[in-house]
Amino acid sequence: MGKRILTIIGARPQFIKASAVSRELQKIGDELIVHTGQHYDDNMSRIFFDELKIPRPDYNLGIGSGGHGAQTGAMLAAIEDVLQKERPDRVLVYGDTNSTLAGALAAAKLHIPVAHVEAGLRSFNRHMPEEINRVVTDHLSDILFCPSQTAINNLAAEGITRGVHLVGDVMYEALMHAVAIAKRQSDILERMDLHDGGYILATVHRAENTDQPDRLKKIIEALYEISQTHTVVFPVHPRTRNKLKELPDALASAINSTLSMIEPVGYLDMVRLESGAKMIMTDSGGIQKEAYWLNVPCVTLREETEWVETVEQGWNVLVGTDHDRILAGMAARTKPDGFIDDYNGKGSVSRLVQAL
């Protein structure tokens, strides 16, 4: 390859994907890693580097949390400084976070080619900050790595056809690598006195759910009701934990007594929880895919998903935040009869690296 690649990451899903791609890049090229600091909690950042053997970042910008404008602006200025100093041949960005958008903007303004992993994904909901980030990043990118034909079709509908590559989904290889390690190293089921197939795993972190008290209250009420008959394991995102403090005292007391609310866990423990779950309830895009590959039925606490193939195959159902729909979706979830990997994950990393 011979090119100097500067990779920008800042959030959990990006750490996971980068773990697979960076292992390959280190063999054949020169990679610099910039961590924006978007996820700054140790359990949501540093531990991923340790567990997944991601090379330590060459730059840690330490931006931290903040409003979308302030956070993106701070990242844009800091990334621009790094790019002017390092002058890479390519900037590689992942997914749909503010780190992704800031990296793409900074590179494009300096006329450095942008390569976007997970290009072409669309939820078609412009109220989601992530959707804005996806669309803008794709239109700034020179190389677009798509996980599925649906993603390629989405780009074509927006007039983007040059530099588009169907490589499959790099998260598959990262997940399979992590599953093998987790089976050997993670003892979280033993520590929590859980057994495979004996619990439901729930995660809630998206701003559209956590920052709207009525939506969060409906989700928590539904999880509380489910916890009367099922063990519900709930790793609580820092943003969500802060918002839970605003729930009515009676509901807060009830969920504390029935839900297994735990701190965020490392990736290997999380993969073990996912693989052992009877069902997963989440608003995370990455976890929807992980559930799909792990053959665990998923209930998505959103009205739409960018991972439409998981729904089409029957492994995922969209229920939003309506109490009755959540309960109905949970009650109806069973494993479909078949599974076809629409994201063609095997070999995706090598296809991506070759195209760089």
Disulfide bonds with the S-S distance in Angstrom:
none
